[in-house]
Amino acid sequence: MDTTDLEIDFNESGHCNHCEEFLKIRAKHTYQGKESDDSLNRTVDAMKRAGRGKDYDCVIGVSGGVDSSYLAYVVKQKGLRPLAVHMDNGWNSEKAVINIKKITQRLRIDYESFVLDWEEFKDVQLSFLKASIPEAETPTDVAISAVLHHFAAKYKVKYIVGGGNMATEGILPKSWHYNAKDLKYFNHIHKTFGSMRLKKFPTFGYRKETYYKLMKGIRIIYPLNFVPFDKDDAIKILEEKFDWKYYGGKHHESRYTKFIQSYYIFEKFGIDYRRAALSIQICCGETRRDDAIEQLKTKPYDLHEIEEGMQYISKKLSISRDELEGIVNLPAKWYWDYPNDDKKLGIIYDTYRFLFNKEKLDRF
């Protein structure tokens, strides 16, 4: 990690706050052998009890990516009855669509898709691009949370199973990707830069989250923190068992996400998401710092693919190629440049974690 995270701190030994926090706190929520096995088994039993008399024990989000695909495999191995839900924002790669089909059919998992209203979603995405902030993917993150909770409530399911995990996502600076649940921030950006009123887009803030957690009793758990999870091994298993196809990078199952994470934030903000992923691998002893630095000497994108991608993305967003390039070249902004509820949400979530700190699976 380096100062492309504008809020980073380094101690006297040259260790940054992210690695220190991971080693002292977050690493405890990775796989810990028998303790993790027992904890996950207890939660699986609780999920099965909560699912008695219902069609499903849990709701699982699927994208066609590594984490969610492997999670579906783990969930079925544990004997659970999941409902697979895909939030379709119109940017799926062909490989992702095929992967979802293979995983759900071969594991015999019921599947539902929630298709966003394209005109509204396009308007929201453009507003976040025009705001010139790193969080260009916030609209997707908001919709995913809303859709998963919608289906959990619809089928009276008490558990949402997420593919988030400390092994691959334990380090992510807030300045790189600010809280997607901050509706004050979300609404201000769309009101300022958007062009239409949202009537169908599924929003999700702390009020809705509180309602679902406290009134509906819905919990989110992250089982990949409680199993031995190595991404390369997971890919091998998925390829061998399901003829699953890799798409080339983290979250690149979405053509838009691939553009944002590999090119847009790198060229506009100097942010290289590989730094976070490699830092986790260093902390976990999976790679050496010198080897990681060597990997970072190359750019995170292929120029030919980006040229094709920008043509596709600009056309789909109904703007010209030059307009998209102009957005990339706008002066960089950050979440603190716009009205937000950062302090308020910090207090709310700190209070929640204090009150429910025994629910080890319900945090990430």
N, C-alpha and C positions, 0 to 999 in steps of 0.2 A: 504494500500500500504506500501511497505517496500523497503529496499535497494537492492532487486533483480532487481529493476530498477536502473541501475548504474548511471543514470543522475538525480535522484530524489533530491528534496530540501525540507527541513522542516523549518517552521518559528518558532518563539519563543514559540508559543502555541502548537507546535508539529503537526501542520497541514501541509500536503504535498502540493506541487505546483499543483498536479493534482486536488485535491479536491478544492483548492482555485480557480483555473481557472474554474472548473465546476460550482461552486456556483456563481462566479462573472460574468461569460460570457456564458458558454455553457448552463446552466440551462435556460437561456432566450430563448433558441431555442427548448425547450420542450413545451408541450401543455400549452397555456396561456388562455384558455377559448374562449370568443367571438373574441378576437383579432386573435387567431390562426384560428378559424372557418372562419372568414372573409378573412384572408390572403389565406387560402387554396381554398376557393370558388372562389376568384379572379383568382387564378392560374389555377384552373380547367376550368373556363370560357375561359381563354387565350388558354389553351390546345385545347379546343373544336374549337375555332376560327381557330387556326393554323392547325387543322386537317380537316377542311372543304374540301371536294373534294378528300380526301385521304382515304386509307383503314383503317388507324389507327390514333389515337390521340397521342399515346405514345408507347414506348417500355419498357417492364418490364422484369427484369431478374428473373428467377425462379429456385430454387434449391431443392424444396421439404421441406425446413426448415420453421420454425415458421414465421420469419420476412417477407420473400418473399411471403409465402402463404397468410398470413393475409393482406399483402399489395395488393395482387391481389383482395381479397375480398373488401377492402376499395375502390380501384380504380373502380371496377364495381358498387359499391354502389353509387359512384359519377356520374355514367352515362357515363364514359369514354369507349373508344374502344381501349383496349390495344392489342399489339402483345406480347405474352409471348415468351421469348427466354431463352433457356437453353444451357450453355456452358458445353458440355460433355467431361470431362477429363479422363473418364474411372474409376473413383473411387466412383461412386454413390452407396449408399446402396440400397437394395431392397425396403425398406420403402420409401426412397426419390423418387424413380422412380414412385412408386404407388401413392404417395402424389401428385406429379406433374400431373399425369394423372387425378386424381380425381378433383383437383382444376381447371384445364383448361377445362375439359369436362363439369363439373357441372356449371361452370360460363360461359360456351360458349365463351371461349377465344381462338383465333387462336394461334397456337403453332409452333415454329420452334426450331430445335436443331442444334447446331454447334459442330461437333465431331472433336476433335483435332487429329492430326497425332500422334499415340501412341508412335512410336519409338523416334520421336523428343521430345515429351513432357516428356517421361521417361528419356531421356538424360538430359534435363533441370532440372528436379526434382533431379536427382542424383547429378548434379553439385552443386546445392544449399545445399544438404545434406553434400556433401564432403567439402564444404566451411566452415562447422561447425558453422553456424550462426542461430539465431532464425527464420529468415525469410524463412523457408523451404516452406511456402505456397505462396511465391511471384509469382512463375510461374503461378499459378492458378489465382491470382488477376490480373496479367497483361493480361492474356487471356480473362478474363471476361470483363474488360474495353474495350479491342479491339473489341470483338465480339458484345457487346451491341451497340457500336458506328457504327460498320459495318452495322448492321441491321437498325439502325435509318437512316443512310445515304441512304441505299438501298431503303427504302420506303419513303424517304423524310419527315421523322418524326422529329419534332423539340424538342421533350422532351423524355428523358430517366428517368424513375421512379425507384428510388433505395429504397431498404429496410433498409438502414442504418438509425440509429436513436440515439438520445442522451440518451433516456431512458434506453437503454441496452448497448450502446457502447460509451458513452460520455467520458470514460477514457480509454486510451490505450497508454502506454509509447512508444516513438519512438524507444527506445533501445530494446523493445520487438518485434516491427514489423515496420521496416524502410520503407520509401516511395517506393511503388511498381512502381512508375512512373520514377524512376531514372535509365535510360537506361545505363548510364555509369557504374553504379554499377552492373546492370543485365548482361551487355555484358562482363564485366571483369570476373565475376564469371563463366559464361558459357564458355568463352574462356579458362580460367585457368583450370577448372575442368571437362568440358564437353568433348565429344569425337567425335561429329559430327557437321557439319555445318547445321544451321537452314534454311530451305527453305519454310516451310509452317506455322511455329509457328507464331501466330498473336501477335506481340509486340505492346507496347503502351507507349509512352513517352510524354514529355511536348510539343514537336513539333506537334505530331499528335493531341494531345488534343487541342492545340491552333488552328490548322486547323479546327477541328470539331466545336469548339466553335465560332470562328470568321468568318470563311468562310462558314460553313454549318449552323450556327446559332443554334446548338444543345445545350440544357441545361440539366443538371441533377438536379432533385428535389427529396426531401426526405419527402413525405407526412406523414410518421409515427411520425415526429416531430410536426405535426400540428393536431393530433387527440389524444384523450385519449388512450394511449397505455400501457397496462399492459400485460406482457407476459403470465401470468397464465390465465388471461381472454381470451387472444387471442387463446391460446391452446384449451380452453374449447369451444369457438365458432367454431373453425376449426373442432374439433372432433364431435360436435353436428350437424353441417351443412353439412360437407363433408366426414364424416367418416375418417378423417385425422388421421394419427398415429404418436405419438411422438417417437423420436429416442434416447432420453436419455441425451442430452447435447447440448450446443451451438455449431452449425456447425458440429455436429456429423452425419448429413445426409450424409457426405462424410466419407468413411472408413479411408482414408488417413488423413484427417483433424482431425478426432477423435484421431488417433495415435499421430499426431504431437502435438496437443494442450493439450491432457490429459497426455501423457507419455514423449514424446521426449523432449519438452522444459522444463518440470518439472525436469526430471532426469539429463538433460545435463546442463541447465542454472539455475535451481532453480526457474523458472518462473511458477507461478500458476495463470492461467487466471481468476480463481475465485476471486482473489483479486481485479481485476479491476471491475468485475461485482458486487461484494458485496459492493465495495466502492461507486459505483453509487447508489445502493439501500440505503446505509446509507445517502448519500447526499440528496436523494429524500424523506427520512423519511419512507422508505418501510421496513427497518430492523434496528436492533440495532447492534452497534459495537461488543458488547459482544457475541451476537448470531452469528455474522459473523465469529469472531475468533474461536468460537466453531466448525463451519463448516470446517474451514481450518485445524483442527486437523487430519482429515482423508486425505488420498491421493486422487488425482483427477481421479484415474483410478482403474479399477478392474484388478488384476494381471492375472486372468484366461483369461479375454478378451484380454489383451495385448499380452499374449503368443500366442493366436490364431491369433491376428492381425499381429504380427511380422512375423509369418510363411506366412501368406497371402501376406503381403506387400513385403517381400523379394523375394518371388516367382514371383510376378507381376513385380517387378523392375529388375528381372533377376540377382539377387545377392543371395549369400548364407545367411542363418540366422546369421552366425558368422560375415559376412561382415557388415550386418546391425547393429549388436551389436557393432562392431568395430567403426562404424561411430558415434553411440551414445556416445561412450567413448572417442572420439577425444577431444583434448583441445578446450574449448569454444572460439569462435571468435565473433566479433560484427561488425556492419556496418562500424565503423570508422577504422577497420583494413584493409579495402579494398578501392581502389579509388572510389570516389563518387562525386555527384554534389549537396550535401546537401545545401551548402551556396547559390549556384546559383539558385536552385529551391526555396529556401526560399524567395529570392528577387522576383522571377517571380510570385509566388503565393501571396505574400504580395501585390504586385502591382495590380494583378488581383482583389483581394478582395477589395482594395481601390477604384478601378475604378468601380466595379460592386457591391458595398456594399448594394445597395438598393434591390438587388435580393435576398431576405432573404431565399428563398427556395433553392437557388443554392449554398449552402455551407453546409459543414458538418465537 
